[in-house]
Amino acid sequence: MSAVSKIAKNTTVLLVAQIISYVLAFFYTIYTARYLGASGFGIISSALALGAILSIFTELGLSTLTVREVSRDKSLANKYIGNTLALKLILSSITITAMVLVVTLGHYPPQIAAVIYYITLSFVVGAFTSIFYSIFQAYEKMEFQSIGQIINSIIMFSGILLIIYYQKSIIEFGLIYLIASIISLIYGVIICVWKFVLPKIEIDLNLWKSALTKIELDTNLWKFLITEAVPLAISGVFLLIAFRIDTLILLWINGTAAVGFYNAAFSLMTALMFVPFVYVSAIFPLLSRLNVSSKELLKYSYEKSFKYLIILSLPIAVGTTLLASPIILMIYKSAFSQSIAALQILIWAIPLIFVNYILGTAINSINKQRETVKTTFIAMLLNIALNLLLLPRYGLIAACYITILTELTCFMLWFHIMNVHGYKINILKILYKPIIASLVMGLAIILLHANVFLVIILATIVYFGVLYLLKTFSEDDISLIKKVLGKT
């Protein structure tokens, strides 16, 4: 199977899985928000943000490193699984300890504490699941990861519907996250053993007095894992804090209702992130191989990826800005009307997030992840400082603008890194045609007075029609699209 065909297949299966997952997530998020109200939804959102930050110690870039290295040499799969499992067993204890300390020192009410415990533990379990998903990705067998994601989403959707039907408390909402994570982990282990490799496991009672399973260790590999993964980990930590700390600061300064309004819009914005996630998941193994075999093809793939993600993201930002009111009122009802302005602002982070996905992936594929540490640290400090400075006066609207500014900072610094290492692209040449098409589409939305779904369909036709008239797609683009669609 050709590289383009593999990317097409993997992108397709991941896209289908992500669409199913996000459709289910879309509905269970709506039901959760409506059932719990702004304050209750704010508690769940805060617990998710806190759990994500606490669980950073369980990842440390190991999954990304596994994809990169195993995609280059499949014989390393067993060693990477075994050793990353062992490392994550140690690292997860840090997360659990931090979780207990935060809840104890924070003096949270028992109900909120239980939600934080369940959701944080679900992140810990998810960190182990990611080991097996990274193997699926390295082997470019994303269909197995896709099935796992669908299983997780079905459990979440079904569980939340049952909780609402039986009128349970907010604690059960937290518990369902943990149950879904455990079942996903079991699935990942079964598929990995069945289709790929069985980690070498031995029992050493003298070393593990507690009779815990010991994964076979390789000292040299551990040194390499830590050396290579630490920059990925640190950058990931800084980005995660920058991306989620606003929820916790907003909770501290403005309360649970403000968090609920903010995250109602934030959830809709992040739901769109499946598009770049699917794409870079499929192309990362290819970029990693091209870094070894062909720098010229790597640059070509990077530039095309940048172009396609810009083309997809700009109309989303323009269209959502103009349609934010009917979208929020249709989804969350009038109780969340304060989320309209938040969505109109937050959605402009989407074009930056889309291109930041490919920038971060490209930087990792050329083994320059160490250079992202300083840049992500700057973005994190900027985010925290601005949130502390502006949230007391301007509340959730300030949080929205700060999110955009943080993404813009990452974009400028990462774009500079790629340029320095010889992967320069003419961004203005890529941007001007999608901008023109987006403006024409925006005018069409303003002039159209119809059902929101019909407006979206017509606006999409207008956008791509203008792109076609502007001859945005070159012969190479058309050839690639045909290969993806299996026409050649």
ZIUR-V461901 format. One record per pair of residues at least 12 apart in sequence whose C-alpha atoms are under 8 Angstrom apart, sorted by the first residue. I is the first residue (numbers start at 1). GAP is how many residues later the second one is. D is the distance in Angstrom with one decimal. If there is no record, write none. Layout:
I|GAP|D, I|GAP|D
//
This chain:
3|283|7.3, 4|476|7.6, 4|479|6.8, 4|480|6.6, 5|478|6.8, 5|479|6.2, 5|481|7.8, 6|134|7.4, 7|275|5.4, 7|276|6.2, 7|477|7.9, 8|476|5.0, 8|477|7.7, 9|475|8.0, 10|130|6.9, 10|131|7.0, 10|132|5.5, 10|133|7.0, 10|272|5.6, 11|267|5.9, 11|268|5.9, 11|270|7.8, 11|271|5.6, 13|129|6.7, 13|130|5.6, 13|133|6.5, 14|128|6.4, 14|129|6.9, 14|131|7.7, 14|132|5.4, 14|264|5.7, 15|259|7.7, 15|260|7.3, 15|263|6.0, 16|130|7.8, 17|129|5.0, 17|130|6.9, 17|132|6.6, 17|133|5.9, 18|128|7.5, 18|131|7.5, 18|132|7.8, 18|256|6.2, 18|260|7.6, 19|255|7.9, 20|130|6.7, 21|128|6.7, 21|129|5.6, 21|132|5.3, 21|133|7.7, 22|249|6.4, 22|252|7.9, 24|129|6.3, 24|130|7.1, 24|133|6.0, 25|128|6.7, 25|131|7.9, 25|132|6.9, 26|242|7.8, 26|245|7.6, 27|130|7.7, 28|128|7.6, 28|129|5.5, 28|132|6.5, 28|133|7.5, 30|301|6.6, 30|302|6.3, 31|129|8.0, 31|130|7.9, 32|128|7.4, 33|227|7.9, 33|231|7.7, 33|299|7.3, 34|298|6.6, 35|129|7.2, 36|134|7.6, 37|223|7.9, 38|218|7.1, 38|219|4.8, 38|220|7.6, 38|221|7.6, 38|222|4.5, 38|223|6.3, 38|298|7.4, 39|217|4.7, 39|218|4.3, 39|219|7.8, 39|220|7.6, 39|221|6.0, 40|130|7.4, 40|216|7.3, 40|217|7.9, 40|220|7.5, 41|215|7.8, 41|216|8.0, 41|218|7.9, 41|219|5.2, 42|209|7.9, 42|214|4.7, 42|215|5.9, 42|216|7.3, 42|217|4.7, 42|218|3.9, 42|219|7.7, 42|221|7.3, 43|69|7.2, 43|213|6.2, 43|216|7.9, 43|217|7.7, 44|71|7.4, 44|129|8.0, 44|130|7.5, 45|202|7.6, 45|214|7.2, 45|215|7.1, 45|218|6.7, 46|201|6.1, 46|202|6.1, 46|205|7.2, 46|213|7.4, 47|68|6.7, 47|69|5.0, 47|72|6.6, 47|73|7.6, 48|68|7.7, 48|71|6.4, 48|72|7.4, 49|195|5.4, 49|196|7.1, 49|198|6.7, 49|199|7.1, 50|66|7.6, 50|70|7.6, 50|194|7.8, 50|198|7.2, 51|65|6.8, 51|68|6.1, 51|69|4.1, 51|70|7.8, 51|72|6.6, 52|68|7.1, 52|71|6.7, 52|188|7.5, 52|192|7.8, 53|184|7.6, 53|187|6.5, 53|188|6.2, 53|191|7.4, 54|41|5.7, 54|44|6.8, 54|45|6.6, 54|66|7.2, 55|37|7.6, 55|40|5.5, 55|65|6.8, 55|68|6.1, 55|69|6.1, 56|39|7.7, 56|177|8.0, 56|180|7.8, 56|181|6.0, 56|184|7.9, 57|34|5.7, 57|35|6.7, 57|37|6.7, 57|38|6.0, 58|30|5.6, 58|33|5.0, 58|34|5.0, 58|36|7.9, 58|37|6.8, 58|66|6.4, 58|69|6.0, 59|29|7.1, 59|32|7.9, 59|68|6.0, 59|174|7.0, 60|169|6.3, 60|170|6.2, 60|172|6.7, 60|173|3.8, 60|174|7.0, 60|176|7.5, 60|177|7.9, 61|168|5.0, 61|169|6.7, 61|170|7.7, 61|171|4.8, 61|172|4.3, 61|175|7.1, 62|22|6.8, 62|69|8.0, 62|163|7.2, 62|167|5.7, 62|171|7.7, 63|67|6.4, 63|68|5.7, 63|71|5.6, 64|70|7.1, 64|168|7.9, 65|160|7.7, 65|163|7.3, 65|164|6.2, 66|14|6.4, 66|65|7.9, 66|68|6.4, 66|69|7.3, 66|72|7.5, 67|67|5.3, 67|68|6.5, 67|70|6.4, 67|71|4.6, 67|218|6.9, 68|70|7.0, 68|216|7.6, 68|217|6.3, 68|220|6.0, 68|297|7.1, 70|65|7.4, 70|68|5.7, 70|69|7.7, 71|67|4.4, 71|68|6.2, 71|214|5.7, 71|217|7.7, 71|218|7.5, 72|213|7.9, 72|216|7.4, 72|217|6.2, 74|65|7.5, 77|58|7.0, 77|120|7.2, 78|119|6.1, 78|120|6.8, 78|121|5.4, 78|122|7.2, 79|120|7.4, 79|139|7.8, 81|50|6.6, 81|51|7.5, 81|118|6.3, 82|117|5.3, 82|118|6.5, 82|119|7.6, 82|133|5.4, 82|134|6.3, 82|135|7.3, 83|132|6.5, 83|133|6.9, 83|134|5.9, 83|135|7.3, 83|138|8.0, 83|139|7.1, 84|47|7.3, 85|43|7.0, 85|46|7.5, 85|130|7.2, 86|128|7.1, 86|129|5.7, 86|131|7.9, 88|39|7.8, 88|40|7.1, 92|32|6.3, 95|29|7.6, 96|25|7.5, 99|18|7.1, 99|21|7.4, 103|13|7.8, 111|59|7.6, 111|60|6.3, 112|59|7.6, 114|57|6.3, 114|60|7.6, 115|55|7.3, 115|56|5.3, 115|57|8.0, 115|58|7.5, 115|59|4.7, 115|60|7.2, 116|58|7.3, 118|56|5.4, 118|57|5.4, 118|59|7.1, 118|60|5.8, 119|55|5.5, 119|56|7.1, 119|58|5.9, 119|59|6.2, 121|57|6.4, 122|55|5.9, 122|56|4.2, 122|57|7.7, 122|58|7.9, 122|59|5.5, 122|60|7.5, 123|55|8.0, 123|58|7.7, 125|53|7.8, 125|56|6.0, 125|57|6.4, 125|60|7.0, 126|55|5.8, 126|56|7.8, 126|58|7.9, 126|59|7.0, 128|57|6.9, 129|55|6.8, 129|56|4.7, 129|59|6.1, 129|60|7.8, 132|56|5.6, 132|57|6.7, 132|60|6.3, 133|12|5.6, 133|55|6.9, 135|57|7.8, 136|56|7.8, 137|144|7.2, 137|145|7.5, 137|148|7.7, 138|147|6.3, 140|142|7.3, 140|145|7.5, 142|140|7.8, 144|47|7.4, 145|43|8.0, 148|36|6.0, 148|39|6.8, 148|40|7.1, 149|35|7.7, 151|33|7.0, 152|28|5.4, 152|29|6.9, 152|31|7.5, 152|32|5.9, 153|27|7.9, 155|21|7.9, 155|25|5.7, 156|20|6.4, 156|21|6.8, 156|24|6.2, 159|17|6.2, 160|13|6.7, 160|16|7.3, 199|16|7.7, 200|15|6.6, 200|16|6.1, 201|12|7.1, 201|13|6.3, 201|14|4.9, 201|15|5.9, 202|12|5.8, 202|13|6.4, 202|14|6.7, 231|138|5.9, 231|139|4.9, 231|141|7.6, 231|142|6.2, 232|137|6.0, 232|138|7.2, 232|141|7.8, 234|139|6.3, 235|137|6.2, 235|138|4.9, 235|141|5.7, 235|142|7.3, 238|138|5.6, 238|139|5.7, 238|141|7.8, 238|142|5.6, 239|137|6.0, 239|138|7.9, 239|140|7.6, 239|141|6.5, 241|139|6.6, 242|137|6.8, 242|138|4.6, 242|139|7.8, 242|141|5.7, 242|142|7.0, 242|164|7.4, 243|160|7.2, 245|139|7.2, 246|137|7.9, 246|138|7.5, 246|141|6.5, 246|153|6.4, 247|12|6.2, 247|16|7.9, 249|138|7.1, 249|139|7.2, 249|142|7.9, 250|141|6.8, 250|145|7.1, 250|146|7.1, 250|149|7.9, 253|138|7.2, 253|139|6.2, 254|137|7.9, 254|138|7.3, 254|141|6.7, 258|137|7.7, 258|138|6.5, 259|137|7.7, 261|75|6.2, 261|77|6.2, 261|78|5.1, 261|135|8.0, 262|77|6.2, 262|80|6.5, 262|134|6.0, 264|68|8.0, 264|72|7.7, 264|75|6.5, 265|63|7.9, 265|74|5.6, 265|75|7.3, 265|77|6.0, 265|78|4.8, 265|81|7.4, 266|76|8.0, 266|77|7.0, 266|80|7.0, 268|75|7.9, 269|74|7.4, 269|77|6.9, 269|78|5.8, 269|81|7.1, 272|78|7.8, 273|77|7.6, 273|80|7.6, 273|81|7.2, 275|79|7.9, 276|33|7.1, 276|78|5.5, 276|79|8.0, 276|81|6.3, 276|82|7.6, 277|80|7.1, 280|77|6.9, 280|78|6.3, 280|81|6.8, 284|77|6.4, 284|78|7.7, 284|81|6.9, 287|14|7.6, 287|75|7.0, 287|78|5.8, 287|79|8.0, 288|77|4.5, 288|78|6.8, 291|74|6.7, 291|75|5.7, 299|124|5.8, 302|56|7.3, 302|60|6.8, 303|122|6.5, 305|53|7.0, 306|49|6.0, 306|52|6.7, 307|123|5.9, 307|124|8.0, 309|42|7.8, 309|45|5.9, 309|46|6.2, 310|41|6.4, 310|44|7.2, 310|45|6.8, 310|120|7.9, 310|121|7.2, 310|124|7.5, 311|123|5.7, 313|37|6.3, 313|38|4.8, 313|41|6.7, 314|36|7.9, 314|37|5.8, 314|120|7.0, 314|121|7.2, 314|124|6.6, 315|119|7.9, 315|123|5.2, 315|126|7.6, 315|148|7.4, 316|31|7.8, 316|34|7.8, 317|30|5.3, 317|31|5.4, 317|33|6.6, 317|34|7.2, 318|120|6.6, 318|121|7.7, 318|124|6.3, 319|122|7.8, 319|123|6.4, 319|126|7.4, 319|137|7.8, 320|23|7.8, 320|24|6.8, 320|27|6.9, 321|22|7.3, 321|23|4.5, 321|24|7.4, 321|26|7.1, 322|22|7.7, 322|120|7.5, 322|123|7.4, 322|124|7.5, 323|129|7.6, 324|16|5.7, 324|17|7.8, 324|19|6.4, 324|20|6.0, 325|12|7.9, 325|15|5.5, 326|126|7.2, 327|125|7.8, 328|12|6.1, 341|56|7.5, 342|54|7.2, 342|55|6.0, 342|58|6.2, 345|52|7.9, 345|55|6.1, 345|56|6.6, 346|54|5.2, 346|55|7.0, 346|57|7.2, 346|58|6.8, 348|56|6.7, 349|54|7.0, 349|55|4.8, 349|58|6.6, 352|52|7.9, 352|55|6.0, 352|56|6.3, 352|59|6.7, 353|54|6.6, 355|56|7.6, 356|51|7.8, 356|54|7.3, 356|55|5.8, 356|58|7.7, 359|52|7.8, 359|55|6.3, 359|56|6.8, 359|59|7.6, 360|54|7.1, 362|56|8.0, 363|51|7.9, 363|54|7.8, 363|55|6.8, 371|46|7.6, 372|42|7.2, 375|35|6.7, 375|38|6.1, 375|39|7.5, 376|34|6.7, 379|27|5.6, 379|28|7.9, 379|30|6.1, 379|31|6.4, 380|26|7.6, 382|24|7.1, 383|19|6.4, 383|20|7.4, 383|23|6.1, 386|16|6.8, 387|12|6.4, 387|15|7.1, 433|34|6.7, 433|37|6.8, 433|39|6.7, 434|33|6.8, 437|25|7.9, 437|26|5.3, 437|27|7.5, 437|29|5.3, 437|30|6.0, 438|25|6.2, 440|22|7.6, 440|23|7.2, 440|26|7.8, 441|18|5.5, 441|19|7.6, 441|21|5.8, 441|22|5.3, 442|17|7.7, 444|15|6.6, 444|18|7.7, 445|14|6.4
//
